[in-house]
Amino acid sequence: MSVHRVMGVETEYGIFAPQRPGADSAQLSATVLEAYREANAALDCPEPVRWDYSGTVPGSSTDRRPTWVARLTAQEEVWYRGSSLVTASGARLYVDHGHPEHSSPEVMSPQEAVRYDVAGDLMMQRAMEHLTTSGGEPIVLFKNNVDGKGASYGSHENYLVDRAVPFDMLADALVPFLVTRGICCGSGRVGLGPGSEEPGFQLWQRADYIERRIGLETTVNRPIVNTRDEPHADPARWRRLHVITGDATSAQASTLLKVGTTSLVLSLVESGRMKEDLGLVDPVAAIRTISHDPGLDARVDLLDGRRLTGLEILRRYQFHVLAHLREELGGDPTVLADADTREVLTRWDAVLTALETGSPEAGRWVEWVAKRELLEGFRARDGLAWDDPRLVLVDLQWSHGTPGKGLARRLEARGRLERL
């Protein structure tokens, strides 16, 4: 058992043109991709490869739709072909639902997932800088997940999972974990409800947009466990688990825990040694309850009659992961496991302990804690209520992608967010 498996992270960036607030976001996103390509050329970097749409372009010989549906103008087809690039790293940059998206190459460890997630941020930064220096239209990108007015865009994770594990067993074991995982890796948000109907602060941005336990969709009726299954591998052996409940995180330690603990829980489920049923009475209500409680005291109902906090549920998962590793390795897994697994185990325990005890170290590791501390400083200094628009602006500025403007990056530069 290890954190090692094939995995990857996708991030859709919020996008805005300050000089044209009503600009079409899909066209802006295509402009960002072209700016990245031009910036690379100016730096004599490898040319990104255009994505091959030959089998899927409407109107092609493989398009089985009626001609009247498939017909595109020449201008539309040029845009369609230019909406996706493959970088030298194997990552894909493309336009997805009106957002520029960085889809990392497949990697084998959480540490590599963090590295390529940061690389995606730097690619987007390079594109924005090129637009500024070349006289193009200024475009701003945000690494967040909500617009505060009812819309949400995703940061998705993908994991290869053993196909031999029955899907129902996988879903039953994962739901309570995904409902509580944001305690360790949420990015925090000002506002409660999809449209920020109520004032307040919550732990992670996607919680209010989760509407069902299991389902296929990713843009409406979003589920806790998504059933999209495109393994890009032998489908008889592997399942692709597509996780859509997580936040785009700027704190690197939060990103590491997000993918690292998920990989460990998946290994536990694959082993068949998850012996405890942590099923929730109403998981959709529970994810909101836990996210809306920065004090971490809220309890949710389990099917067996227990009422546990989110931290207590995560401790149960940690207990079973450690028990399985101890049995498999014949001793202390924090000593005997591989280095990547040891790092995730050590950090997981340290973060849970810091959150349980209120240790100030939590603010260096957990993004929502760091953001809340910053916001509370503004509230105390200026006497601001949670519905004050200045706090919403600080929240937005947290993930600003322009160098020197993003608050998360500034805290990282000062050592207040750990850089891995």
For each residue, the residues with C-beta under 8 A, 3 or more apart:
1: 264 267 268 271 324 325 328 341
2: 5 267 337 338 340 341
3: 109 110 260 263 264 267 340 341 344
4: 108 109 263 338 340 341
5: 2 108 159 160 161 263 266 267
6: 106 107 108 159 160 233
7: 106 107 108 110 113 157 158 159 160 259 263
8: 103 104 105 106 107 113 116 157 158
9: 103 104 113 116 117 120 155 156 157 158 255 259
10: 101 102 103 104 154 155 156 157 158
11: 101 102 117 120 143 155 248
12: 96 97 99 100 101 153 154 155 248
13: 99 100 101 102 124 141 142 143 248 401
14: 99 141 142 143 144 147 153 399
15: 25 28 29 32 98 99 100 139 140 141 142
16: 21 139 140 141 142
17: 20 21 23 28 137 138 139 140
18: 21 138 140
19: 137 138
20: 17 23 137
21: 16 17 18
22:
23: 17 20 27 28
24: 27 28 98
25: 15 28 29 98 99
26: 29 30 83 95 98
27: 23 24 30 31 79
28: 15 17 23 24 25 31 32 139
29: 15 25 26 32 33 83 95 98 99 100
30: 26 27 33 34 79 82 83 95
31: 27 28 34 35 131 136 137 139
32: 15 28 29 35 36 100 124 127 128 131 139 141
33: 29 30 36 37 82 83 84 85 93 94 95 100 127
34: 30 31 37 38 82
35: 31 32 38 39 127 128 130 131 134 136 139
36: 32 33 39 40 48 85 93 123 124 126 127 130
37: 33 34 40 41 47 48 85
38: 34 35 41 42 130 134
39: 35 36 42 43 126 127 129 130
40: 36 37 43 45 46 47 48 126
41: 37 38 44 45 47
42: 38 39 130
43: 39 40
44: 41
45: 40 41 88
46: 40 87 88
47: 37 40 41
48: 36 37 40 85 86 87 88 93
49: 85 86
50: 81 82 84 85 86
51: 83 84 85 86 92 94
52: 55
53: 56 57 80 81 84
54: 57 60 62
55: 52 60 62
56: 53 60 62 63
57: 53 54 60 63 72 77 80 81
58: 63 65 69 70 71 72 80
59: 63 67 70 71 72 77
60: 54 55 56 57 63
61:
62: 54 55 56
63: 56 57 58 59 60 70
64:
65: 58 69 70
66: 69 70
67: 59 70 71
68: 71
69: 58 65 66
70: 58 59 63 65 66 67
71: 58 59 67 68
72: 57 58 59 76 77 80
73: 76 77
74: 77 78
75: 78 79
76: 72 73 79 80
77: 57 59 72 73 74 80 81
78: 74 75 81 82
79: 27 30 75 76 82 83
80: 53 57 58 72 76 77 83
81: 50 53 57 77 78
82: 30 33 34 50 78 79
83: 26 29 30 33 51 79 80 94 95
84: 33 50 51 53 92 93 94 95
85: 33 36 37 48 49 50 51 92 93 94
86: 48 49 50 51 90 91 92 93
87: 46 48 90 91 92 93 123
88: 45 46 48
89: 105 116 119
90: 86 87 105 106
91: 86 87 102 103 104 105 116 119 120 123
92: 51 84 85 86 87 101 102 103
93: 33 36 48 84 85 86 87 100 101 102 103 123
94: 33 51 83 84 85 100 101 103
95: 26 29 30 33 83 84 98 99 100 101
96: 12 99 100 101
97: 12 153 219
98: 15 24 25 26 29 95
99: 12 13 14 15 25 29 95 96 153
100: 12 13 15 29 32 33 93 94 95 96 124 127 141
101: 10 11 12 13 92 93 94 95 96
102: 10 11 13 91 92 93 120 121 123 124
103: 8 9 10 91 92 93 94
104: 8 9 10 91 107 113 116 117 119 120
105: 8 89 90 91 116
106: 6 7 8 90 232
107: 6 7 8 104 112 113 115 116
108: 4 5 6 7 112
109: 3 4 112 113 340
110: 3 7 113 114 256 259 260 263 340 344
111: 114 115 256 340 343 420
112: 107 108 109 115 116
113: 7 8 9 104 107 109 110 116 117 255 256 259
114: 110 111 117 118 252 255 256 259 420
115: 107 111 112 118 119
116: 8 9 89 91 104 105 107 112 113 119 120
117: 9 11 104 113 114 120 121 255
118: 114 115 121 122 252
119: 89 91 104 115 116 122 123
120: 9 11 91 102 104 116 117 123 124
121: 102 117 118 124 125 143 250 401
122: 118 119 125 126
123: 36 87 91 93 102 119 120 126 127
124: 13 32 36 100 102 120 121 127 128 141 401
125: 121 122 128 129 401 402 403
126: 36 39 40 122 123 129 130
127: 32 33 35 36 39 100 123 124 130 131
128: 32 35 124 125 131 132 138 139 140 141 401 402
129: 39 125 126 132 133 403
130: 35 36 38 39 42 126 127 133 134 136
131: 31 32 35 127 128 134 136 137 138 139
132: 128 129 136 138
133: 129 130
134: 35 38 130 131
135:
136: 31 35 130 131 132
137: 17 19 20 31 131
138: 17 18 19 128 131 132
139: 15 16 17 28 31 32 35 128 131
140: 15 16 17 18 128 400 401 402
141: 13 14 15 16 32 100 124 128 401
142: 13 14 15 16 396 399 400 401
143: 11 13 14 121 248 250 399 401
144: 14 187 205 248 395 396 398 399
145: 152 153 154 155 187 205 206 247 248
146: 151 152 153 189 205 206 209
147: 14 150 151 152
148: 190 191 195 196 392 395 396
149: 195 196
150: 147 194 195
151: 146 147
152: 145 146 147 194 205 206 209 222
153: 12 14 97 99 145 146
154: 10 12 145 206 218 244
155: 9 10 11 12 145 246 247 248 249
156: 9 10 218 242 243 244 246
157: 7 8 9 10 242 243 246 258 259 262
158: 7 8 9 10 240 241 242 243
159: 5 6 7 240 241 243 262 263 266
160: 5 6 7 231 233 238 239 240 241
161: 5 165 170 238 239 240 241 266 269 270
162: 165 237 238 239 270
163: 235 236 237 238 239
164: 270
165: 161 162 169 170 239 269 270
166: 169 170
167: 170 171 227 239
168: 171 172
169: 165 166 172 173 269
170: 161 165 166 167 173 174 225 239 241 269
171: 167 168 174 175 213 214 225
172: 168 169 175 277 279
173: 169 170 176 177 265 268 269 274
174: 170 171 177 178 224 225 265 266 269
175: 171 172 178 179 213 224 225 279 280 283
176: 173 179 180 278 279 280 283 313 317
177: 173 174 180 181 262 265 278 313 314 317
178: 174 175 181 224 225 243 245 287
179: 175 176 224 280 283 286 287 290 300 310 313
180: 176 177 183 290 310 311 313 314
181: 177 178 184 185 245 246 258 261 262 314
182: 185 186 203 204 206 207 245 246 247 287 290 291 368
183: 180 186 203 290 296 310 311 314 355
184: 181 254 257 258 261 314 348 351 352 355 366
185: 181 182 204 246 247 249 254 255 257 258 261 366 367
186: 182 183 202 203 204 205 207 247 254 291 366 367 368
187: 144 145 204 205 247 248 249 250 251 254 367 368 371 398 399
188: 201 202 203 204 205 367 368 369 370 371 372 395 398
189: 146 201 202 203 204 205 395
190: 148 196 200 201 375 386 391 392 394 395
191: 148 196 197 198 199 200 202 392
192: 196 197 198 199 200 202 208 292
193: 196 197 198 208
194: 150 152 197 208 209
195: 148 149 150
196: 148 149 190 191 192 193 392
197: 191 192 193 194
198: 191 192 193
199: 191 192 385 386 387
200: 190 191 192 292 386
201: 188 189 190 294 372 375 386
202: 186 188 189 191 192 207 208 291 292 294
203: 182 183 186 188 189 207 290 291 292 293 294 368
204: 182 185 186 187 188 189 207 246 247 291 368
205: 144 145 146 152 186 187 188 189 247
206: 145 146 152 154 182 209 210 222 244 245 246 247
207: 182 186 202 203 204 210 245 287 288 290 291 292
208: 192 193 194 202 288 291
209: 146 152 194 206 222
210: 206 207 222 223 224 245 284 287 288
211: 221 222 223 284
212: 215 221 222 223 224 284
213: 171 175 223 224 225 283 284
214: 171 223 224 225 227
215: 212 221 222 223 226 227
216: 223 226 227 228
217: 220 221 222 223
218: 154 156 222 226 228 242 244
219: 97 222
220: 217
221: 211 212 215 217
222: 152 206 209 210 211 212 215 217 218 219 244 245
223: 210 211 212 213 214 215 216 217 226 227 244
224: 174 175 178 179 210 212 213 214 245 283 284 287
225: 170 171 174 175 178 213 214
226: 215 216 218 223 241 242 243 244
227: 167 214 215 216 223
228: 216 218 240 242
229: 235 239 240 242
230: 240 242
231: 160 234 235 238 239 240
232: 106 240
233: 6 160 237 238 240
234: 231 237 238
235: 163 229 231 238 239
236: 163
237: 162 163 233 234
238: 160 161 162 163 231 233 234 235
239: 160 161 162 163 165 167 170 229 231 235
240: 158 159 160 161 228 229 230 231 232 233
241: 158 159 160 161 170 226 266
242: 156 157 158 218 226 228 229 230
243: 156 157 158 159 178 226 246 262
244: 154 156 206 218 222 223 226
245: 178 181 182 206 207 210 222 224 287
246: 155 156 157 181 182 185 204 206 243 249 258
247: 145 155 182 185 186 187 204 205 206 367
248: 11 12 13 143 144 145 155 187 399
249: 155 185 187 246 252 254 255 258 367
250: 121 143 187 367 398 399 406 408 409 412 417
251: 187 254 255 365 366 367 370 408 412 417 418
252: 114 118 249 255 256 412 417 418 419 420
253: 256 257 347 351 364 365 366 417 418 420
254: 184 185 186 187 249 251 257 258 365 366 367
255: 9 113 114 117 185 249 251 252 258 259
256: 110 111 113 114 252 253 259 260 343 344 347 420
257: 184 185 253 254 260 261 344 347 348 351 365
258: 157 181 184 185 246 249 254 255 261 262
259: 7 9 110 113 114 157 255 256 262 263
260: 3 110 256 257 263 264 340 343 344 347 348
261: 181 184 185 257 258 264 265 317 344 348
262: 157 159 177 181 243 258 259 265 266
263: 3 4 5 7 110 159 259 260 266 267 344
264: 1 3 260 261 267 268 321 341 344 345 348
265: 173 174 177 261 262 268 269 317 321
266: 5 159 161 174 241 262 263 269 270
267: 1 2 3 5 263 264 270 271 321 324
268: 1 173 264 265 271 273 274 317 320 321 324
269: 161 165 169 170 173 174 265 266 272 274
270: 161 162 164 165 266 267
271: 1 267 268 274 324 328
272: 269
273: 268 320 323 324 327
274: 173 268 269 271 320
275: 320
276: 316 320
277: 172 303 304
278: 176 177 302 313 316 317
279: 172 175 176 302 303 304
280: 175 176 179 283 286 300 301 302 303
281: 286 300 301 302 303
282: 285 286 300 301
283: 175 176 179 213 224 280 286 287
284: 210 211 212 213 224 287 288
285: 282 288 289 300
286: 179 280 281 282 283 289 290 300 301
287: 178 179 182 207 210 224 245 283 284 290 291
288: 207 208 210 284 285 291 292
289: 285 286 292 293 298 300
290: 179 180 182 183 203 207 286 287 293 298 300 310
291: 182 186 202 203 204 207 208 287 288
292: 192 200 202 203 207 288 289 298
293: 203 289 290 296 297 298 310
294: 201 202 203 368 372
295: 298
296: 183 293 309 310 311 355
297: 293 309
298: 289 290 292 293 295 309 310
299: 307 308 309
300: 179 280 281 282 285 286 289 290 307 308 309 310 313
301: 280 281 282 286 305 306 307
302: 278 279 280 281 305 306 307 308
303: 277 279 280 281
304: 277 279
305: 301 302
306: 301 302
307: 299 300 301 302
308: 299 300 302 312 313 316
309: 296 297 298 299 300 312 313
310: 179 180 183 290 293 296 298 300 313 314
311: 180 183 296 314 315 352 355 356
312: 308 309 315 316
313: 176 177 179 180 278 300 308 309 310 316 317
314: 177 180 181 183 184 310 311 317 318 352
315: 311 312 318 319 352
316: 276 278 308 312 313 319 320
317: 176 177 261 265 268 278 313 314 320 321
318: 314 315 321 322 348 349 352
319: 315 316 322 323
320: 268 273 274 275 276 316 317 323 324
321: 264 265 267 268 317 318 324 325 345
322: 318 319 325 326 333 345
323: 273 319 320 326 327
324: 1 267 268 271 273 320 321 327 328
325: 1 321 322 328 329 333 337 341 345
326: 322 323 329 330 331 332 333
327: 273 323 324 330
328: 1 271 324 325
329: 325 326 332 333 336 337
330: 326 327 336
331: 326 335 336
332: 326 329 335 336
333: 322 325 326 329 336 337 341 342 345
334: 337 342 345 346
335: 331 332 342
336: 329 330 331 332 333
337: 2 325 329 333 334 341 342 345
338: 2 4 341 342
339: 342 343
340: 2 3 4 109 110 111 260 343 344
341: 1 2 3 4 264 325 333 337 338 344 345
342: 333 334 335 337 338 339 345 346
343: 111 256 260 339 340 346 347
344: 3 110 256 257 260 261 263 264 340 341 347 348
345: 264 321 322 325 333 334 337 341 342 348 349
346: 334 342 343 349 350
347: 253 256 257 260 343 344 350 351 365
348: 184 257 260 261 264 318 344 345 351 352
349: 318 345 346 352 353
350: 346 347 353 354 361 365
351: 184 253 257 347 348 354 355 362 365 366
352: 184 311 314 315 318 348 349 355 356
353: 349 350 356 357 359
354: 350 351 357 358 359 361 362 365 366
355: 183 184 296 311 351 352 358 362 366 369
356: 311 352 353
357: 353 354
358: 354 355 362
359: 353 354 362
360: 363 364
361: 350 354 364 365
362: 351 354 355 358 359 365 366 369
363: 360 366 369 370 373 416
364: 253 360 361 370 416 417 418
365: 251 253 254 257 347 350 351 354 361 362 369 418
366: 184 185 186 251 253 254 351 354 355 362 363 369 370
367: 185 186 187 188 247 249 250 251 254 370 371 408 417
368: 182 186 187 188 203 204 294 371 372
369: 188 355 362 363 365 366 372 373
370: 188 251 363 364 366 367 373 374 408 411 416 417
371: 187 188 367 368 374 375 395 398 408
372: 188 201 294 368 369 375 376
373: 363 369 370 376 377
374: 370 371 377 378 394 398 407 411
375: 190 201 371 372 378 379 391 394 395
376: 372 373 379 380
377: 373 374 380 381
378: 374 375 381 382 384 390 391 394
379: 375 376 382 383 384 385 386 391
380: 376 377 383
381: 377 378
382: 378 379 390
383: 379 380
384: 378 379 388 390 391
385: 199 379 388
386: 190 199 200 201 379 391
387: 199
388: 384 385 391 392
389: 392 393
390: 378 382 384 393 394
391: 190 375 378 379 384 386 388 394 395
392: 148 190 191 196 388 389 395 396
393: 389 390 396 397
394: 190 374 375 378 390 391 397 398 407
395: 144 148 188 189 190 371 375 391 392 398
396: 142 144 148 392 393 399 400
397: 393 394 400 405 406 407
398: 144 187 188 250 371 374 394 395 406 407 408
399: 14 142 143 144 187 248 250 396 406 408
400: 140 142 396 397 405 406 407
401: 13 121 124 125 128 140 141 142 143 406
402: 125 128 140 405 406
403: 125 129 406 409
404: 409 410
405: 397 400 402
406: 250 397 398 399 400 401 402 403 409 410
407: 374 394 397 398 400 410 411
408: 250 251 367 370 371 398 399 411 412 417
409: 250 403 404 406 412 413
410: 404 406 407 413 414
411: 370 374 407 408 414 416 417
412: 250 251 252 408 409 415 416 417 418 419
413: 409 410
414: 410 411
415: 412 418
416: 363 364 370 411 412
417: 250 251 252 253 364 367 370 408 411 412
418: 251 252 253 364 365 412 415
419: 252 412
420: 111 114 252 253 256
